[in-house]
């Protein structure tokens, strides 16, 4: 610490200094310090190097990583920001400090863009004794494998001899406060202090509790016509004091069927009023099996635990609890209640909101496709889609709003390009109703795709109305099975490449919603091709142009 006369001289010297002079002073002082024998704990850490690697699906991890990199630079740390998709795993051996910000998708999986990085880390024989690291994991505690991708990265780095800068931080959906505090602690540790960095702002702690709405089903209709191979339902739910924005989703926890619950209880000869404790919750077994735990299509990890409890040799597979109990019976009541303890909670399913409060006050609409798939050569339906599409009008349903800040409408005068095949049209129905109600002046272009024009054109009447009133400037439909060669939305984009690129060059925002694979990847490849062709640039330059769209917040993606 400088004594006051020296401190005043120092302040006077730097107060009138230019940026170049300040940079020179910093280098000059660093050179002096590096030439001196500084005792441990007294070193100047202004030249600490840090790489921040982010793996994101919706953009939250990238936003946090970018914020952290900026805070690190302000604190005098040399920070390099890198997306996991382009980071070469062997480069990690050269790193001094690394922070990984990673979200978790699906059943404990990393974001699609980070798959290569994630698998390389697991499968490469790296030894990292000189590396210091930290992992910030984003997730949703409603899911069993909460923050699993981050947990896996943290474990793999530790197994390779790396040392933690600060312990793993797992963040729920309201992540801002925890993430900001963790960033502050990491910066402090890198600067050699055991105290929190005073220069880093700490967000106010937020509660993770969600507001649960008690809604009533007022409409539930199949949008597909007779003869379609699909069943896509438009569902309207009324509720009081609703608050959401276009681009948001609602989360719904499905209820297990009455028949399934009764069959399980009958198989094990347990009374439905039997009291049970599960994860600190006290209730009767009937309520637990009906509303709280997953009993259908159990994941392999649960089947494996069941095998350990019952002493059976069960192959790695997914199976309903009722089938497990019949094929590999429990030995009695005590063993059954041990099985109940390993059951996982029913996870909420997210559905993009397809309505606007500006046009439908006190209502939220969703677009639900009945999910059909095969399990052990038997066709089954997705739990939540089967539950929702079968709900009669008047049924009460509980839900919460899941905010999606990275999928928001731009300014009213900005142009919007929307690419949403299948149920990916849901948020764009919301967008169009919102822009219509607000009298937004920006142009709107919709690309939609399905199998057949006559049976699968979702919201056809509304789309035609939007075209007639001028709310929708352009519409292109891709009906893949209506001709010999399949046509998808990316093909329609390529057909209109010149005009599409003109919209983008004039500041249009591009939105993509629907299936992650292969649709969203095909759409991005089509965009890259359009950029390259229309701008007469090579592949590398078109990728840079695309990345600039992302950085400017003009490319938005909500895929599943």
N, C-alpha and C positions, 0 to 999 in steps of 0.2 A: 504494500500500500504506500502511495506517495504521501509525503508530508504536505501540509496545505500550500506553502509557497510554490513547491514543485508542481503540485496538482493544478494550481491556477495558471502557471506557465504552460503546462501541457494542454489545458483546455483552450487557452488563448491561441496556441500553435495550431490546433486542429480545427478551431472554429472557422477560420478563413481559408482552410486548405481545400483545394479542388479534389475531385475524385481520383485523378491520376496521382496527385501528391499523397493522398491517403494510402493508396495502393503501394506506392514506393515506400512510405514510412513502415507499412506493415511488413513488407519484404525485408527492409533494412533491420528492423527489430528482430524478426525471425532469424535472420542470419547471425545477429549478435548472440541470441539465446542458444542457437544450435552449436555455436563455437564454445560455449561455456559448459562447465560440468554441472548440470542441474541435478539435484537430488531427486530420487524417486518420489512421486506424488507432487512434485513441483514443476513437472514438465509443462511446456506450452502445448496445449492440445488443439490449437487453432488449425493445425494442418492434419488432423485426424481425417482419414478417408473412409467413406461409407458408400456402399452400393445398396440402393433400395429397389428390390425386385417385387413387382406386383403381378398378381394373377386374378383377373376379374372377369365376371360374366355380365353384370348389369352396370358396371362402372363405379361402384362404391369403393372397391379396393384401390382402383386407380386414383380416385379423387383423394382418398386418405393418403396414399403414397406420395402424391404430388404435394399435398399440404405439408407432410412430414419433411419432404426434401427441401421445401422452401424454408421451413423452420430451422432445419439443420444448417442450411447455408447462412441464415441470419446469425446463427450461433458460432460461426467460424469454422464449420466442418465442411470439407470438400465432399460434396454429394453427387453421386451418379444415379440417375433414375432409369430403370430398365424394365420393359415388359417381359414376363416369363417366357412368352412365346418366341422371342428372339434371343434370349439369353443362352449362351453356350455353357453347358454345365461344367466343362473343364476349366473355364475361366474362374470358377469359384476358388480354385486352388491358389490363385494369385491375389485373392481379396484379403483385405485386412479386417474389415467389418462389413457384415451383411445383415440387412433387415428384409424379411419376406412378409408381404401383406397379401393374404390369400383368403378367398371366400370358399365356401363349401356348397356343392350343388347335389341335387338328387339324393342318392343313398350314400352320403359320405364321400362324394367324388370331387376332384378339383374342377375348376372351370375348364371348358373344352380347350380354350386357348393355351392353358398351362399343362395339358396332358403330356407333351413331349418333355418339358422340364421336370414334371413330377415323376414320370417313369424313369427318366435318365438318372435322377437323384437316387431312386430306389435300386437301380440295376447297375450303376457304375461303381467300381471298386475305388472310391475316393478316400483318401486319408487327409483330414483337415485339422491337424493339431494346432496350427497357428491362426485359425479363423475364430473370430468372435461374432456371434449372431443373435438375432432376436426374431421372433415370429409373432405377428399380429393376425389372429384368425377371426374371420367373420362368419357368422352362421345364424341359425334360428333354433332356439332352444325347444321349439315345438317338435323338432325332429330327433329321433334316437341318436343319430351319429352327429351330434352338435359339434361344429367346427372340426370335423374329422380330418379334412384335408390339411389344415394348419397343424393339428396334432401330429399327423404323419410326417410332415416336413420337419417339425421341431425334433421329433424322435430320430429321424434319419441323420440330421446334422449332428446330433449328440453322439450317435453310434459311430460317427466318423471322426470323433475326437474334438469337434469344435466346442468352444466354451460360450455359454450364454452371456450376452451383455446384460440382459434382463429377462426374467422368466416369461414363458408363453402367456400371452393375453388372449383370452377367448371373449369375443364380443357378440352380444345378442343383436336383435334388429334395431334397437335404440343404442347405437354404438358410439355416438360422438364423444360423450364424456369419458368413457373408459379408454377409447383410442387416444384422445388428446392427452390424458394423464399418462398413459403408457409412453407416448412419444416424448413427453417431457422427461420422464425417468430415463429413457434411453439416451437422450441428448445429454442429460446430466452425467450419466455413467461414462459416455464417450469423452466428456470434458474433464473427467477425473474427479468429479464431485460426488459425494454421497447424498447430497441434498437435491431436491427438485429444482430444475432450472427455472429461475425467477422470470426470465424473459419470455417464457413460453406460456401463452394463455391457456387456462384450464376451463373447459366447458362445464356448465352447471350439470350436476348429476341428474340423469333422467331415469324415471322408473320404467321397467320393462313391461309392466302390466298393460295389456291392450284393453281398449274399450270393447266390450261385447254387446252387440246389438241383438235385440230380440225381434226378428222379422216374421212376416206372414207372406206365404206364397200367394200372389194374386193372379199370376199367369204362368202356365207351363205348357208350351206348345212345341211340336216337332216342326222344324223349318224345312225339312226335306219332304219332297212329294213322294207319293206312292210309286214303288219301283226302285227307289234309291237303296243302295247298299249301306247307307249311313243313317244315323239318327242324331240330329243336332238340335238341341232344345234351346229355345229362347225362354228364359225364366225371369220373371219380375217379382221383386220382394219389396214390400212396404215396411218402413220402420221410422220411428220418430228420431228427430234431432240428428239426421244423417249428415256426415261431413266427409267428403271425398273430392278428388279432382280427376279430370280425364287423364288416363294413364295409370291410375291406381288399380289395385285388384282387391278382391275380398277373399278371406280365408274361411273355409268351412270344414268342420270336423264331422265326417259322416257317422251315422249310427249303424251298428250291425243289425242284420235282419232278425226279426222276432223268431222265425223258424230256426235259424242257425243257433241262436242262444239256447232255445229250448232243447234242441237236439244234443248240444254239448252237455247241458245239465242232466238230461235223461241218461246219457251214456255213462256218466260218472256217478249217477244216483245221488246228486247233491240238491238240497232244497234251495229254491231261488231266494229265500229270505236269509240264508246263511250269511252271517257277517264276516267280512274279510278286511284285512289291512294290506294295501298295495301302495308302495312308495309314499308312505305317511298319510295316505287317504283311507278313511274308514267308511265303508259302505257295504251294501249287500252284494252278493255275488252276481245276482241278476243285473243290477245297474252297472256293475264293473264290466261284465262281458258285453253288455249292450252298448254302452256309451263311452267307455274309457280305454279299453285295450283292443289291440289288433288280434283278431282270431282267424281271419281269412288270409290265405296266401302269405304265410309266415316266411320271413327271410331265412336264408340258410343258417345264419348265426344263431337264430332262435331254435331251429330244428336241431342243430348240433347240441345246444344246451339241454333240449328235451331228451335227446339220446343219452346224454351223460346222467341225467336224473333217473331215467327209467332203466338204464343198463342195456339198451337195445343198440344194435348195429344198424343205423339208418343212413342210407346214401345221402350225399350232399344234394339237396333239392329244396324247393319251396313247396309247402303243403299247408292245407287248412288244419286248424286245431282239431276239428271234429274227425278228420280222417286219421290224424296221428293217434287220437284216443282210441279209434276203432282198430287200426292196424297194429299199433304198438301200445297196448293198453297200460295205464298206470296200475300200480299194485294196490291202491286204496286211496282213501280220502286224503291222508297226509301227503302222499306223493302228488296227488292232483293239485293241492294247494301250493306245493313247491313249484309245480309247473306254472301256476298262476303268477308267482313272483317274477318269473323270467319274461313274461309277456310284455311287449312294448306298447307305449301309448299309441292310440290312433293319431296319425299325423294329419294336420290340416292340409287341404288342397287349395291352391290359389287359382282363382279365375279372374281374368281381366274384366274390368267393369265396362259394359257396353252402353252405358247411359250417361246423361249429363243432368246434374241437379238444376241447371238452368232451364232444361226442357221437361224434366220429370221430377218435381219436388217430392221429397219424402219417399223416393223410390231408388232402388239400385237394380240394374239389369245385368245378367250374365249370359254367356253363350256357351253351352255345355255339349260337347260331343260324347256320346256313349262310347266308351273305350272297350273294344273287344280284342282279346288276345288268347293265345293258346298256352295252357299249362298241362304238361304231361299228356299231350294229345287231346286235351279237353278244352273247348272254348269257354272262357269265362269273361266276365265284365269287370271293368275297373270299379273299385269299391265306391268311390265318391260319385263318379258319373252315373253309376247304376242307381245309387241312392237318390241323387238329385232329380234325374229324369223321371223317376217313379213317384215323386212327391205330388199328391193331389193339391189343388187350390184350397187354401185355408189352413194348410199345415204350418206350424210354427217352426222356424229354423233360426239357429243362432249363428252369427258370423262376426268377423272383425274386418276392419279396413287395413290393407297392407299398402303403405305409401310407396310410390316409385318415383322418386325425385329426378331420376335420369330419363324419364319418359314423359316429359311435359311438353305442352304446346308452346310454340314460340310466340313472338309478338304478333298482334292481330294483323299487321300488314305483311307479315312474312309468308312466303309460299311454302306449301307442305306437300311432300311426296310420301304416300302411304303404301306399303307393300305388305299385304296380309292375306295369304291363302288360308282356307278353312276357317277355324275358329280364331285365327290371327286377325280376322276382320273386327273382332269385338272392340278393342280400344279405338279403332278408327270410326266406328259408329258413334262412339262417345265424342270423339274429336269433331265430327261433322255436326252433331247436334249442338255442341258447345259453340262452335264458330258461327253456326246459323243464328243461335240465340243472341250472341254478342254482336252480330253484324260485322264480323271480322272481314277485312278487305283483301287479305291474302288469298292467293289461288290454292285450290286443292285438287290433287291428282291421286286417284286410287287404283292400285293393281290388286285384283282379287283372283283367286284360283280355287277350283274344285273339280270333281270328276265330270259331271254332266250339267249342261245348261238347264235342261228342262226339270231336273229333279233336285239339283244341289246348289242352285243359285241363292245363297243365303241373303236375306234382306233385299231381295230384288226390287220390290215395290218401293221401298224407302230410297234405295239408290237411284232409281228412276226419278223419283220426286226431287231428290237433291240435284240431279242433273237438270231437270226442268226449271228449277228455281235459281240455278246458277251457283248454288253453294258448292257443288261438285263441278269443277272445271273440266276435268277429263276422267274417263273411266276405261280401264282395259281389263277384260276378263279372260282368264286362261282356263278352259275346260278340257282337262287332259285326255279324257276318253271319248271325245266327240269327233275324233279324226283318227286316221291310221297311226300317225306318229304322235306320241304324247307331247302336249304343249303345257309348259309351266310358266309361272310368273316371270322367271328370269328370261324366258324366250320373248315374252311380250316387251320386257324392258329393252332387250337388244333390238327388237323391231323398231322401237321408238327412241333409239339411242341419241340421235341428234337433238331432238326436243328435250329429252330428259336431261342431257348434259347442259343444255342452255338454261334450264330451270336451276340446276345446281350452281352454275357459274353466276347466276343472278341472285344467289343467296338462299335458295330453297333448303329447307330442313328435310332430311330423309329418315323415315321411320320404318322399321322392320319388325313384324310380330308373327309368331307361329313356331313351327318345329325348328329346333336347333339344327338337327341333322336330318336330311342333307340341305333343307331349304335355305336356311340362313347363310350357309357356306356358298351355295350356288348363287344366291343373290349377290353376295359380296364379290364373287368371282366375275359375275356379269357386270357389276359396277366398275371393277378394275379394268375389264375389257373395254367398256364404254369410255372411261377416262383416257385410256391409252390411245384408243382409236380417234376419238374426237379432238383430243389435244395434241395428237401426233407425238407422243412421248413413249419411252420404253417401259418395260414392266416395273423396274425399280422406281422410276419417276412417278408412275401411276400409283404405286403403293405409298409414296411420300405424299402425294396429293390426297389420297384417301385418309391417311393418318392425320393430315391437317384438318380434314372435315371432322374427324373424331375429336381432335384437340379443340376445335372451335365450338364444339357442342352442336354440330349440325348433322351428325349421324347418330341415331338412337336405335337401340336394339332391345327387344323384350322377347326372348325365345325360351323354349322349354322342351 
